[in-house]
Every structure is written in C-alpha cells, then in structure tokens.
Amino acid sequence: MPMKFVLRIALITILLLNISCIDDGTDCGSLGNQSLDIVGISGTNVAIGNSFSDFITIGSGITLTYSEFGIRAIPEATYQNQAALEGGFQAYACSPAPPQPTEEIAEIAVFSSADYVQASSNKVFTAGDTLNTLFKIYDTYSGRIVGLPDFLVEDDLVAADEPFTLQLTVTPQESTEHQFTVHYRLENGEFYQFTTDPITIVP
C-alpha cells in the first residue's frame, strides 16, 4: 500500500475524530467516570450579610457580632478518572462530566480556644468542648441550611469539594476572643482540620 495513501487515511481519521468532538453547546460527557478524592480542608472567618452567598473574608483581630460571624470551610480534592484507575485509558468526548463524590462525611465538629457562655441560660461551653449546637450549616452541595447536629444525623452525607459555611446562632453573654478549630472526618477514617484566625465575638 503506497505511503501517501496510508498518510491520507490517517489524516482523514484524525479530522473525523476532531469533528466528532466539537462542542455544540451540550455537555457530551466523559468516556470514563471521574471521581473526586478529598485530601484536606481549609477555612477562614467570614462576615455574613443578608444571605450565605453574601460574605466578606475577614482577618485576625476583627470584632464582629455573633449573628454576622461565620466560618467558611473549603474541602480540598484531587480528581481521578475511574477508567484509568481500573487499568483502562483516560479519554474525553467534548467537555468532561463533573467529577462525582465517592466519600461520605462522618463528622464535622467545631471547637474554640475560649469559653463560650450562652446569654439566655448562662450555660458555659468550656474551651475544648464541642460547639456544634451553637452553629447552623449552609451546605452548598445539597443547598440545605440546618442546625449542624441535624445535618450530621443524615445518612450518606456526601463529601463534596463545594465550600460549606458554619454560622453562630446563639448569643454570647459577653465579648470574648475566640480561635475556632473545625474537625472534618470521613467515613473511611481520613481526618482533616483547620484553625481560624483569632476574632472577638460580641453579643
């Protein structure tokens, strides 16, 4: 077979493959299922406005009312192609499908470096105690806004790479400087945490 003919066939094949992958505005998806793997978590203090999407990242030494205060947590993930993991090859047609979470959340817990005294009952949450009952969570992935304890009783909590926000819901008795630590544990035993900058919470 003449070399020119072979080259011509190869060129036509490449052109046809490229044409078949022109994005016509629809998501053609991936030829292999992508999955995401949580590998860490980071977070920061935020001032929350009228909604959870209305927030400003704040630094150390700021004073903020409890109702405006939030912690924005950002899970960190790597992305893998399932076909490649199973010994196949990684190939895409047009735009790849979004990676799918494969892990589940076992626990989210919030702690403070200082005592938190509840104004309405004088109940003292000692430094190092779990403060989960004082927070609600906005989970971007599911779109739910619920008390953190209520969120954690749900089965099959997806460990997505979407940020989530924790907001204080209980008035403190007095102004106190806090440095919050958030624990994030997965069902597979992986454990991650972060600690925020110091901030003064006022009634």
Backbone as JSON Lines, residues from 0, in Angstrom:
{"i":0,"aa":"M","n":[0.85,-1.18,0.0],"ca":[0.0,0.0,0.0],"c":[0.89,1.25,0.0]}
{"i":1,"aa":"P","n":[0.68,2.17,-0.92],"ca":[1.53,3.36,-1.01],"c":[1.48,4.18,0.28]}
{"i":2,"aa":"M","n":[2.64,4.75,0.64],"ca":[2.74,5.54,1.87],"c":[1.82,6.75,1.83]}
{"i":3,"aa":"K","n":[1.65,7.36,0.65],"ca":[0.76,8.52,0.54],"c":[-0.67,8.16,0.92]}
{"i":4,"aa":"F","n":[-1.11,6.98,0.48],"ca":[-2.46,6.54,0.78],"c":[-2.64,6.31,2.29]}
{"i":5,"aa":"V","n":[-1.65,5.71,2.92],"ca":[-1.7,5.47,4.38],"c":[-1.78,6.79,5.12]}
{"i":6,"aa":"L","n":[-0.95,7.76,4.72],"ca":[-0.96,9.06,5.39],"c":[-2.29,9.77,5.2]}
{"i":7,"aa":"R","n":[-2.87,9.63,4.0],"ca":[-4.15,10.26,3.72],"c":[-5.25,9.69,4.62]}
{"i":8,"aa":"I","n":[-5.27,8.36,4.76],"ca":[-6.26,7.7,5.63],"c":[-6.09,8.15,7.07]}
{"i":9,"aa":"A","n":[-4.84,8.22,7.54],"ca":[-4.57,8.65,8.91],"c":[-5.05,10.08,9.14]}
{"i":10,"aa":"L","n":[-4.8,10.96,8.18],"ca":[-5.21,12.36,8.3],"c":[-6.74,12.49,8.35]}
{"i":11,"aa":"I","n":[-7.42,11.74,7.48],"ca":[-8.89,11.77,7.47],"c":[-9.45,11.27,8.79]}
{"i":12,"aa":"T","n":[-8.86,10.22,9.35],"ca":[-9.31,9.67,10.64],"c":[-9.18,10.69,11.75]}
{"i":13,"aa":"I","n":[-8.04,11.39,11.79],"ca":[-7.82,12.41,12.83],"c":[-8.84,13.54,12.69]}
{"i":14,"aa":"L","n":[-9.09,13.97,11.45],"ca":[-10.05,15.05,11.23],"c":[-11.45,14.65,11.67]}
{"i":15,"aa":"L","n":[-11.84,13.42,11.36],"ca":[-13.17,12.95,11.75],"c":[-13.31,12.88,13.27]}
{"i":16,"aa":"L","n":[-12.24,12.45,13.96],"ca":[-12.27,12.39,15.42],"c":[-12.42,13.78,16.01]}
{"i":17,"aa":"N","n":[-11.7,14.76,15.45],"ca":[-11.79,16.13,15.95],"c":[-13.17,16.72,15.71]}
{"i":18,"aa":"I","n":[-13.75,16.45,14.53],"ca":[-15.08,16.98,14.23],"c":[-16.12,16.39,15.18]}
{"i":19,"aa":"S","n":[-15.96,15.1,15.51],"ca":[-16.94,14.45,16.39],"c":[-16.91,15.02,17.79]}
{"i":20,"aa":"C","n":[-15.83,15.74,18.13],"ca":[-15.72,16.29,19.48],"c":[-15.93,17.79,19.52]}
{"i":21,"aa":"I","n":[-16.5,18.36,18.47],"ca":[-16.85,19.78,18.52],"c":[-18.01,19.94,19.49]}
{"i":22,"aa":"D","n":[-17.86,20.86,20.43],"ca":[-18.9,21.08,21.44],"c":[-20.01,21.92,20.82]}
{"i":23,"aa":"D","n":[-21.2,21.35,20.7],"ca":[-22.32,22.08,20.1],"c":[-23.17,22.79,21.14]}
{"i":24,"aa":"G","n":[-22.58,22.95,22.36],"ca":[-23.32,23.62,23.43],"c":[-23.89,22.67,24.45]}
{"i":25,"aa":"T","n":[-23.82,21.38,24.15],"ca":[-24.28,20.38,25.12],"c":[-23.07,19.74,25.76]}
{"i":26,"aa":"D","n":[-23.26,19.22,26.94],"ca":[-22.18,18.54,27.65],"c":[-22.16,17.09,27.2]}
{"i":27,"aa":"C","n":[-21.19,16.73,26.39],"ca":[-21.15,15.38,25.84],"c":[-20.73,14.35,26.88]}
{"i":28,"aa":"G","n":[-20.05,14.83,27.92],"ca":[-19.69,13.92,29.0],"c":[-18.34,13.27,28.78]}
{"i":29,"aa":"S","n":[-17.94,12.49,29.76],"ca":[-16.65,11.82,29.74],"c":[-16.83,10.37,29.36]}
{"i":30,"aa":"L","n":[-15.84,9.83,28.66],"ca":[-15.88,8.42,28.32],"c":[-15.53,7.55,29.5]}
{"i":31,"aa":"G","n":[-14.97,8.16,30.56],"ca":[-14.67,7.45,31.79],"c":[-15.24,8.23,32.95]}
{"i":32,"aa":"N","n":[-15.78,7.57,33.95],"ca":[-16.36,8.26,35.1],"c":[-15.25,8.9,35.93]}
{"i":33,"aa":"Q","n":[-15.4,10.2,36.21],"ca":[-14.44,10.87,37.08],"c":[-14.93,10.84,38.51]}
{"i":34,"aa":"S","n":[-14.02,10.71,39.45],"ca":[-14.37,10.75,40.86],"c":[-13.45,11.74,41.56]}
{"i":35,"aa":"L","n":[-13.92,12.28,42.68],"ca":[-13.06,13.19,43.44],"c":[-12.69,12.57,44.78]}
{"i":36,"aa":"D","n":[-11.5,12.88,45.23],"ca":[-10.96,12.34,46.46],"c":[-10.59,13.5,47.37]}
{"i":37,"aa":"I","n":[-11.22,13.6,48.54],"ca":[-10.92,14.66,49.49],"c":[-9.54,14.43,50.09]}
{"i":38,"aa":"V","n":[-8.69,15.45,50.05],"ca":[-7.31,15.31,50.54],"c":[-6.97,16.35,51.61]}
{"i":39,"aa":"G","n":[-7.92,17.19,51.99],"ca":[-7.64,18.2,53.01],"c":[-8.81,19.16,53.15]}
{"i":40,"aa":"I","n":[-8.64,20.14,54.03],"ca":[-9.66,21.17,54.2],"c":[-8.99,22.43,54.72]}
{"i":41,"aa":"S","n":[-9.49,23.57,54.28],"ca":[-9.01,24.86,54.78],"c":[-10.21,25.72,55.08]}
{"i":42,"aa":"G","n":[-9.99,26.81,55.8],"ca":[-11.13,27.66,56.15],"c":[-10.7,28.99,56.71]}
{"i":43,"aa":"T","n":[-11.69,29.88,56.81],"ca":[-11.41,31.23,57.27],"c":[-12.65,31.83,57.92]}
{"i":44,"aa":"N","n":[-12.44,32.86,58.74],"ca":[-13.56,33.62,59.29],"c":[-14.19,34.47,58.2]}
{"i":45,"aa":"V","n":[-15.52,34.61,58.25],"ca":[-16.21,35.48,57.3],"c":[-17.27,36.29,58.03]}
{"i":46,"aa":"A","n":[-17.57,37.45,57.48],"ca":[-18.7,38.26,57.93],"c":[-19.83,38.0,56.96]}
{"i":47,"aa":"I","n":[-20.97,37.53,57.48],"ca":[-22.11,37.15,56.64],"c":[-23.14,38.27,56.62]}
{"i":48,"aa":"G","n":[-23.61,38.59,55.41],"ca":[-24.62,39.64,55.26],"c":[-26.02,39.07,55.31]}
{"i":49,"aa":"N","n":[-26.84,39.42,54.33],"ca":[-28.24,39.01,54.31],"c":[-28.44,37.56,53.87]}
{"i":50,"aa":"S","n":[-27.41,36.96,53.28],"ca":[-27.52,35.57,52.83],"c":[-26.14,34.92,52.94]}
{"i":51,"aa":"F","n":[-26.12,33.58,52.82],"ca":[-24.86,32.87,52.92],"c":[-23.96,33.13,51.72]}
{"i":52,"aa":"S","n":[-24.53,33.6,50.63],"ca":[-23.71,33.92,49.46],"c":[-23.16,35.34,49.55]}
{"i":53,"aa":"D","n":[-23.62,36.09,50.55],"ca":[-23.18,37.47,50.77],"c":[-22.24,37.48,51.97]}
{"i":54,"aa":"F","n":[-20.94,37.36,51.72],"ca":[-20.0,37.31,52.83],"c":[-18.7,37.99,52.43]}
{"i":55,"aa":"I","n":[-17.94,38.38,53.48],"ca":[-16.63,39.0,53.28],"c":[-15.63,38.23,54.14]}
{"i":56,"aa":"T","n":[-14.53,37.82,53.56],"ca":[-13.46,37.17,54.33],"c":[-12.79,38.2,55.22]}
{"i":57,"aa":"I","n":[-12.6,37.83,56.49],"ca":[-12.0,38.77,57.45],"c":[-10.75,38.16,58.07]}
{"i":58,"aa":"G","n":[-9.86,39.03,58.5],"ca":[-8.58,38.59,59.05],"c":[-8.57,38.58,60.56]}
{"i":59,"aa":"S","n":[-7.37,38.57,61.1],"ca":[-7.16,38.47,62.55],"c":[-7.48,39.8,63.25]}
{"i":60,"aa":"G","n":[-7.97,39.7,64.49],"ca":[-8.17,40.88,65.33],"c":[-9.43,41.65,65.1]}
{"i":61,"aa":"I","n":[-10.35,41.14,64.28],"ca":[-11.61,41.82,63.99],"c":[-12.62,41.55,65.09]}
{"i":62,"aa":"T","n":[-13.51,42.52,65.34],"ca":[-14.63,42.34,66.26],"c":[-15.91,42.27,65.44]}
{"i":63,"aa":"L","n":[-16.77,41.27,65.78],"ca":[-17.95,41.02,64.98],"c":[-19.07,40.51,65.88]}
{"i":64,"aa":"T","n":[-20.31,40.92,65.58],"ca":[-21.45,40.38,66.34],"c":[-21.63,38.91,65.98]}
{"i":65,"aa":"Y","n":[-22.16,38.14,66.92],"ca":[-22.29,36.69,66.72],"c":[-23.15,36.37,65.5]}
{"i":66,"aa":"S","n":[-24.19,37.17,65.26],"ca":[-25.12,36.88,64.16],"c":[-24.51,37.13,62.78]}
{"i":67,"aa":"E","n":[-23.43,37.91,62.76],"ca":[-22.75,38.18,61.49],"c":[-21.58,37.24,61.25]}
{"i":68,"aa":"F","n":[-21.21,36.49,62.27],"ca":[-20.0,35.68,62.19],"c":[-20.24,34.33,61.56]}
{"i":69,"aa":"G","n":[-19.31,33.94,60.7],"ca":[-19.36,32.61,60.11],"c":[-17.98,32.06,59.85]}
{"i":70,"aa":"I","n":[-17.92,30.77,59.62],"ca":[-16.68,30.08,59.24],"c":[-16.93,29.44,57.88]}
{"i":71,"aa":"R","n":[-16.14,29.82,56.9],"ca":[-16.29,29.22,55.56],"c":[-15.22,28.14,55.4]}
{"i":72,"aa":"A","n":[-15.66,26.92,55.19],"ca":[-14.76,25.78,55.06],"c":[-14.71,25.32,53.6]}
{"i":73,"aa":"I","n":[-13.52,25.01,53.13],"ca":[-13.33,24.62,51.73],"c":[-12.61,23.27,51.66]}
{"i":74,"aa":"P","n":[-13.33,22.19,51.41],"ca":[-12.67,20.89,51.22],"c":[-11.75,20.93,50.01]}
{"i":75,"aa":"E","n":[-10.6,20.28,50.13],"ca":[-9.63,20.23,49.04],"c":[-9.65,18.83,48.44]}
{"i":76,"aa":"A","n":[-9.65,18.73,47.12],"ca":[-9.81,17.43,46.48],"c":[-8.89,17.27,45.28]}
{"i":77,"aa":"T","n":[-8.6,16.01,44.96],"ca":[-7.96,15.67,43.69],"c":[-9.0,14.92,42.86]}
{"i":78,"aa":"Y","n":[-8.78,14.9,41.55],"ca":[-9.77,14.32,40.63],"c":[-9.12,13.19,39.85]}
{"i":79,"aa":"Q","n":[-9.83,12.06,39.79],"ca":[-9.29,10.88,39.13],"c":[-10.28,10.34,38.12]}
{"i":80,"aa":"N","n":[-9.73,9.71,37.08],"ca":[-10.57,9.08,36.07],"c":[-10.7,7.61,36.41]}
{"i":81,"aa":"Q","n":[-11.92,7.13,36.56],"ca":[-12.16,5.76,37.02],"c":[-11.61,4.73,36.04]}
{"i":82,"aa":"A","n":[-11.72,5.01,34.74],"ca":[-11.22,4.06,33.75],"c":[-9.71,3.89,33.87]}
{"i":83,"aa":"A","n":[-9.01,5.0,34.14],"ca":[-7.57,4.94,34.29],"c":[-7.19,4.15,35.53]}
{"i":84,"aa":"L","n":[-7.98,4.34,36.62],"ca":[-7.71,3.61,37.85],"c":[-7.88,2.11,37.68]}
{"i":85,"aa":"E","n":[-8.79,1.72,36.79],"ca":[-9.08,0.31,36.59],"c":[-8.23,-0.3,35.49]}
{"i":86,"aa":"G","n":[-7.2,0.42,35.05],"ca":[-6.29,-0.12,34.06],"c":[-6.67,0.22,32.64]}
{"i":87,"aa":"G","n":[-7.67,1.06,32.47],"ca":[-8.09,1.47,31.12],"c":[-7.34,2.71,30.7]}
{"i":88,"aa":"F","n":[-7.98,3.53,29.89],"ca":[-7.34,4.75,29.43],"c":[-8.27,5.92,29.69]}
{"i":89,"aa":"Q","n":[-7.7,7.1,29.76],"ca":[-8.47,8.31,30.03],"c":[-8.78,8.98,28.7]}
{"i":90,"aa":"A","n":[-10.07,9.11,28.37],"ca":[-10.46,9.74,27.12],"c":[-11.72,10.56,27.35]}
{"i":91,"aa":"Y","n":[-11.84,11.66,26.65],"ca":[-12.98,12.53,26.82],"c":[-13.63,12.81,25.48]}
{"i":92,"aa":"A","n":[-14.94,12.93,25.47],"ca":[-15.65,13.39,24.29],"c":[-16.23,14.75,24.64]}
{"i":93,"aa":"C","n":[-15.78,15.78,23.94],"ca":[-16.2,17.15,24.23],"c":[-15.84,17.51,25.68]}
{"i":94,"aa":"S","n":[-16.74,18.13,26.43],"ca":[-16.41,18.55,27.79],"c":[-16.63,17.4,28.77]}
{"i":95,"aa":"P","n":[-15.69,17.18,29.71],"ca":[-15.84,16.08,30.66],"c":[-17.02,16.31,31.6]}
{"i":96,"aa":"A","n":[-17.61,15.22,32.07],"ca":[-18.67,15.31,33.07],"c":[-18.06,15.73,34.4]}
{"i":97,"aa":"P","n":[-18.81,16.42,35.26],"ca":[-18.28,16.85,36.56],"c":[-17.85,15.63,37.39]}
{"i":98,"aa":"P","n":[-16.74,15.74,38.12],"ca":[-16.32,14.63,38.99],"c":[-17.38,14.34,40.05]}
{"i":99,"aa":"Q","n":[-17.57,13.08,40.37],"ca":[-18.58,12.67,41.33],"c":[-17.96,12.31,42.68]}
{"i":100,"aa":"P","n":[-18.54,12.8,43.79],"ca":[-18.04,12.42,45.11],"c":[-18.2,10.92,45.35]}
{"i":101,"aa":"T","n":[-17.21,10.33,46.0],"ca":[-17.26,8.91,46.32],"c":[-17.1,8.64,47.8]}
{"i":102,"aa":"E","n":[-16.87,9.71,48.59],"ca":[-16.66,9.55,50.03],"c":[-17.82,10.18,50.8]}
{"i":103,"aa":"E","n":[-17.95,9.8,52.07],"ca":[-19.03,10.32,52.92],"c":[-18.46,10.97,54.17]}
{"i":104,"aa":"I","n":[-19.17,12.0,54.65],"ca":[-18.77,12.7,55.88],"c":[-19.22,11.91,57.09]}
{"i":105,"aa":"A","n":[-18.31,11.68,58.02],"ca":[-18.65,11.03,59.28],"c":[-18.89,12.05,60.39]}
{"i":106,"aa":"E","n":[-18.13,13.15,60.36],"ca":[-18.23,14.13,61.45],"c":[-17.71,15.49,61.01]}
{"i":107,"aa":"I","n":[-18.4,16.52,61.46],"ca":[-17.89,17.9,61.43],"c":[-18.05,18.4,62.86]}
{"i":108,"aa":"A","n":[-16.99,18.9,63.46],"ca":[-17.06,19.37,64.85],"c":[-16.34,20.7,64.98]}
{"i":109,"aa":"V","n":[-16.91,21.6,65.78],"ca":[-16.35,22.94,65.98],"c":[-15.94,23.1,67.44]}
{"i":110,"aa":"F","n":[-14.76,23.65,67.66],"ca":[-14.23,23.89,69.0],"c":[-13.69,25.31,69.08]}
{"i":111,"aa":"S","n":[-13.54,25.83,70.3],"ca":[-12.97,27.17,70.49],"c":[-11.85,27.12,71.51]}
{"i":112,"aa":"S","n":[-10.97,28.11,71.39],"ca":[-9.86,28.24,72.34],"c":[-10.3,28.89,73.64]}
{"i":113,"aa":"A","n":[-11.54,29.43,73.68],"ca":[-12.04,30.13,74.87],"c":[-13.43,29.62,75.24]}
{"i":114,"aa":"D","n":[-13.84,29.89,76.49],"ca":[-15.19,29.52,76.92],"c":[-16.22,30.33,76.13]}
{"i":115,"aa":"Y","n":[-17.36,29.7,75.85],"ca":[-18.48,30.4,75.21],"c":[-19.66,30.28,76.16]}
{"i":116,"aa":"V","n":[-20.1,31.43,76.7],"ca":[-21.2,31.44,77.67],"c":[-22.47,31.89,76.96]}
{"i":117,"aa":"Q","n":[-23.48,31.04,77.02],"ca":[-24.76,31.33,76.36],"c":[-25.55,32.33,77.19]}
{"i":118,"aa":"A","n":[-25.93,33.45,76.57],"ca":[-26.57,34.55,77.29],"c":[-27.91,34.15,77.9]}
{"i":119,"aa":"S","n":[-28.72,33.41,77.18],"ca":[-30.09,33.11,77.64],"c":[-30.15,32.17,78.84]}
{"i":120,"aa":"S","n":[-29.13,31.32,78.98],"ca":[-29.19,30.31,80.06],"c":[-27.96,30.29,80.95]}
{"i":121,"aa":"N","n":[-26.97,31.11,80.64],"ca":[-25.69,31.11,81.35],"c":[-24.94,29.79,81.22]}
{"i":122,"aa":"K","n":[-25.35,28.96,80.28],"ca":[-24.66,27.69,80.06],"c":[-23.26,27.97,79.53]}
{"i":123,"aa":"V","n":[-22.28,27.29,80.12],"ca":[-20.89,27.5,79.74],"c":[-20.4,26.34,78.88]}
{"i":124,"aa":"F","n":[-19.95,26.67,77.68],"ca":[-19.26,25.7,76.84],"c":[-17.76,25.95,77.04]}
{"i":125,"aa":"T","n":[-17.13,25.08,77.8],"ca":[-15.73,25.26,78.14],"c":[-14.85,25.12,76.91]}
{"i":126,"aa":"A","n":[-13.73,25.87,76.91],"ca":[-12.78,25.76,75.81],"c":[-12.43,24.3,75.57]}
{"i":127,"aa":"G","n":[-12.57,23.86,74.33],"ca":[-12.3,22.46,74.0],"c":[-13.55,21.62,73.89]}
{"i":128,"aa":"D","n":[-14.69,22.14,74.4],"ca":[-15.97,21.44,74.23],"c":[-16.45,21.56,72.78]}
{"i":129,"aa":"T","n":[-17.24,20.6,72.36],"ca":[-17.85,20.7,71.03],"c":[-18.92,21.79,71.04]}
{"i":130,"aa":"L","n":[-18.87,22.67,70.06],"ca":[-19.81,23.79,69.96],"c":[-20.86,23.57,68.87]}
{"i":131,"aa":"N","n":[-21.05,22.33,68.45],"ca":[-21.95,22.05,67.32],"c":[-23.35,22.59,67.51]}
{"i":132,"aa":"T","n":[-23.87,22.55,68.75],"ca":[-25.24,23.01,68.98],"c":[-25.39,24.52,68.84]}
{"i":133,"aa":"L","n":[-24.27,25.25,68.74],"ca":[-24.31,26.7,68.6],"c":[-24.28,27.15,67.13]}
{"i":134,"aa":"F","n":[-24.14,26.19,66.21],"ca":[-23.94,26.54,64.81],"c":[-25.01,25.92,63.91]}
{"i":135,"aa":"K","n":[-25.31,26.64,62.83],"ca":[-26.05,26.06,61.71],"c":[-25.1,25.99,60.53]}
{"i":136,"aa":"I","n":[-25.46,25.16,59.56],"ca":[-24.59,24.95,58.41],"c":[-25.34,25.24,57.12]}
{"i":137,"aa":"Y","n":[-24.65,25.88,56.21],"ca":[-25.15,26.0,54.83],"c":[-24.26,25.12,53.97]}
{"i":138,"aa":"D","n":[-24.82,24.02,53.48],"ca":[-24.09,23.08,52.66],"c":[-24.35,23.4,51.19]}
{"i":139,"aa":"T","n":[-23.36,23.94,50.51],"ca":[-23.53,24.37,49.12],"c":[-23.93,23.21,48.22]}
{"i":140,"aa":"Y","n":[-23.37,22.03,48.46],"ca":[-23.62,20.89,47.57],"c":[-25.09,20.48,47.57]}
{"i":141,"aa":"S","n":[-25.69,20.4,48.78],"ca":[-27.1,19.98,48.87],"c":[-28.05,21.16,48.88]}
{"i":142,"aa":"G","n":[-27.53,22.36,49.2],"ca":[-28.37,23.55,49.29],"c":[-29.14,23.66,50.59]}
{"i":143,"aa":"R","n":[-28.82,22.8,51.56],"ca":[-29.57,22.81,52.83],"c":[-28.98,23.79,53.83]}
{"i":144,"aa":"I","n":[-29.87,24.41,54.63],"ca":[-29.47,25.25,55.75],"c":[-30.17,24.69,56.99]}
{"i":145,"aa":"V","n":[-29.41,24.04,57.87],"ca":[-29.99,23.4,59.06],"c":[-29.0,23.53,60.21]}
{"i":146,"aa":"G","n":[-29.47,23.21,61.42],"ca":[-28.57,23.14,62.55],"c":[-27.51,22.07,62.29]}
{"i":147,"aa":"L","n":[-26.27,22.32,62.72],"ca":[-25.2,21.37,62.45],"c":[-25.5,19.97,63.01]}
{"i":148,"aa":"P","n":[-26.03,19.84,64.23],"ca":[-26.37,18.49,64.72],"c":[-27.41,17.8,63.84]}
{"i":149,"aa":"D","n":[-28.4,18.56,63.35],"ca":[-29.43,17.97,62.48],"c":[-28.83,17.52,61.15]}
{"i":150,"aa":"F","n":[-27.89,18.28,60.65],"ca":[-27.23,17.92,59.4],"c":[-26.48,16.6,59.54]}
{"i":151,"aa":"L","n":[-25.81,16.41,60.68],"ca":[-24.95,15.25,60.86],"c":[-25.7,13.96,61.13]}
{"i":152,"aa":"V","n":[-26.99,14.03,61.46],"ca":[-27.75,12.8,61.69],"c":[-28.22,12.17,60.38]}
{"i":153,"aa":"E","n":[-28.09,12.91,59.29],"ca":[-28.49,12.38,57.98],"c":[-27.54,11.26,57.56]}
{"i":154,"aa":"D","n":[-28.07,10.27,56.86],"ca":[-27.25,9.19,56.32],"c":[-26.67,9.61,54.97]}
{"i":155,"aa":"D","n":[-25.56,8.99,54.61],"ca":[-24.95,9.19,53.29],"c":[-24.66,10.66,52.99]}
{"i":156,"aa":"L","n":[-23.98,11.32,53.92],"ca":[-23.59,12.71,53.7],"c":[-22.43,12.76,52.72]}
{"i":157,"aa":"V","n":[-22.65,13.37,51.58],"ca":[-21.65,13.39,50.51],"c":[-20.5,14.33,50.87]}
{"i":158,"aa":"A","n":[-19.27,13.83,50.71],"ca":[-18.08,14.66,50.9],"c":[-17.71,15.28,49.57]}
{"i":159,"aa":"A","n":[-18.3,16.43,49.29],"ca":[-18.07,17.11,48.01],"c":[-16.95,18.13,48.16]}
{"i":160,"aa":"D","n":[-16.53,18.69,47.03],"ca":[-15.49,19.71,47.07],"c":[-16.09,21.12,47.09]}
{"i":161,"aa":"E","n":[-17.39,21.21,47.34],"ca":[-18.06,22.52,47.46],"c":[-17.83,23.09,48.86]}
{"i":162,"aa":"P","n":[-17.64,24.42,49.0],"ca":[-17.49,25.01,50.33],"c":[-18.78,24.85,51.15]}
{"i":163,"aa":"F","n":[-18.64,24.86,52.46],"ca":[-19.8,24.96,53.34],"c":[-19.52,26.03,54.38]}
{"i":164,"aa":"T","n":[-20.59,26.62,54.92],"ca":[-20.46,27.73,55.86],"c":[-21.14,27.39,57.17]}
{"i":165,"aa":"L","n":[-20.45,27.67,58.27],"ca":[-20.98,27.49,59.62],"c":[-21.25,28.86,60.21]}
{"i":166,"aa":"Q","n":[-22.45,29.06,60.79],"ca":[-22.8,30.36,61.35],"c":[-23.29,30.21,62.78]}
{"i":167,"aa":"L","n":[-22.79,31.08,63.66],"ca":[-23.24,31.08,65.05],"c":[-24.72,31.46,65.14]}
{"i":168,"aa":"T","n":[-25.45,30.81,66.04],"ca":[-26.88,31.1,66.21],"c":[-27.24,31.46,67.65]}
{"i":169,"aa":"V","n":[-26.27,31.42,68.55],"ca":[-26.55,31.62,69.98],"c":[-25.81,32.86,70.49]}
{"i":170,"aa":"T","n":[-26.55,33.76,71.14],"ca":[-25.98,35.0,71.67],"c":[-25.02,34.71,72.82]}
{"i":171,"aa":"P","n":[-23.8,35.26,72.77],"ca":[-22.88,35.08,73.91],"c":[-23.21,36.07,75.02]}
{"i":172,"aa":"Q","n":[-22.84,35.73,76.23],"ca":[-23.11,36.6,77.37],"c":[-22.2,37.82,77.38]}
{"i":173,"aa":"E","n":[-21.0,37.66,76.88],"ca":[-20.04,38.76,76.9],"c":[-19.11,38.69,75.69]}
{"i":174,"aa":"S","n":[-18.42,39.78,75.43],"ca":[-17.45,39.81,74.33],"c":[-16.24,38.96,74.68]}
{"i":175,"aa":"T","n":[-15.85,38.08,73.78],"ca":[-14.74,37.16,74.03],"c":[-13.99,36.92,72.73]}
{"i":176,"aa":"E","n":[-12.65,36.84,72.85],"ca":[-11.85,36.48,71.69],"c":[-11.83,34.96,71.54]}
{"i":177,"aa":"H","n":[-12.11,34.49,70.33],"ca":[-12.14,33.06,70.05],"c":[-11.23,32.74,68.88]}
{"i":178,"aa":"Q","n":[-10.68,31.56,68.91],"ca":[-9.98,30.99,67.77],"c":[-10.6,29.61,67.56]}
{"i":179,"aa":"F","n":[-11.34,29.46,66.47],"ca":[-12.12,28.25,66.25],"c":[-11.33,27.2,65.47]}
{"i":180,"aa":"T","n":[-11.52,25.95,65.86],"ca":[-10.93,24.81,65.15],"c":[-12.06,23.92,64.64]}
{"i":181,"aa":"V","n":[-12.0,23.55,63.38],"ca":[-13.02,22.7,62.77],"c":[-12.4,21.34,62.42]}
{"i":182,"aa":"H","n":[-13.01,20.27,62.92],"ca":[-12.6,18.91,62.58],"c":[-13.5,18.39,61.46]}
{"i":183,"aa":"Y","n":[-12.9,17.67,60.54],"ca":[-13.63,17.14,59.38],"c":[-13.16,15.7,59.18]}
{"i":184,"aa":"R","n":[-14.02,14.74,59.49],"ca":[-13.64,13.32,59.41],"c":[-14.55,12.6,58.43]}
{"i":185,"aa":"L","n":[-13.95,11.72,57.61],"ca":[-14.69,10.96,56.62],"c":[-14.95,9.54,57.11]}
{"i":186,"aa":"E","n":[-15.93,8.88,56.49],"ca":[-16.29,7.52,56.88],"c":[-15.13,6.54,56.68]}
{"i":187,"aa":"N","n":[-14.23,6.85,55.75],"ca":[-13.1,5.95,55.51],"c":[-11.95,6.14,56.51]}
{"i":188,"aa":"G","n":[-12.15,7.03,57.5],"ca":[-11.15,7.25,58.53],"c":[-10.25,8.45,58.31]}
{"i":189,"aa":"E","n":[-10.28,9.05,57.12],"ca":[-9.45,10.23,56.88],"c":[-9.91,11.38,57.77]}
{"i":190,"aa":"F","n":[-8.93,12.12,58.31],"ca":[-9.23,13.21,59.25],"c":[-8.46,14.46,58.85]}
{"i":191,"aa":"Y","n":[-9.18,15.59,58.8],"ca":[-8.56,16.87,58.46],"c":[-9.09,17.94,59.42]}
{"i":192,"aa":"Q","n":[-8.34,19.02,59.58],"ca":[-8.79,20.11,60.44],"c":[-8.13,21.41,60.02]}
{"i":193,"aa":"F","n":[-8.71,22.52,60.48],"ca":[-8.09,23.82,60.31],"c":[-8.48,24.69,61.5]}
{"i":194,"aa":"T","n":[-7.69,25.72,61.75],"ca":[-7.95,26.67,62.84],"c":[-8.01,28.08,62.26]}
{"i":195,"aa":"T","n":[-9.02,28.83,62.65],"ca":[-9.21,30.19,62.13],"c":[-8.31,31.18,62.85]}
{"i":196,"aa":"D","n":[-8.22,32.39,62.31],"ca":[-7.53,33.48,62.99],"c":[-8.34,33.9,64.22]}
{"i":197,"aa":"P","n":[-7.69,34.5,65.23],"ca":[-8.44,34.99,66.4],"c":[-9.44,36.07,66.01]}
{"i":198,"aa":"I","n":[-10.61,36.05,66.62],"ca":[-11.64,37.05,66.36],"c":[-12.44,37.27,67.64]}
{"i":199,"aa":"T","n":[-12.87,38.5,67.87],"ca":[-13.68,38.8,69.04],"c":[-15.16,38.77,68.68]}
{"i":200,"aa":"I","n":[-15.92,37.92,69.36],"ca":[-17.35,37.78,69.14],"c":[-18.1,38.56,70.2]}
{"i":201,"aa":"V","n":[-19.01,39.43,69.78],"ca":[-19.76,40.25,70.73],"c":[-21.25,39.93,70.61]}
{"i":202,"aa":"P","n":[-22.02,40.18,71.7],"ca":[-23.49,39.93,71.65],"c":[-24.18,40.76,70.58]}
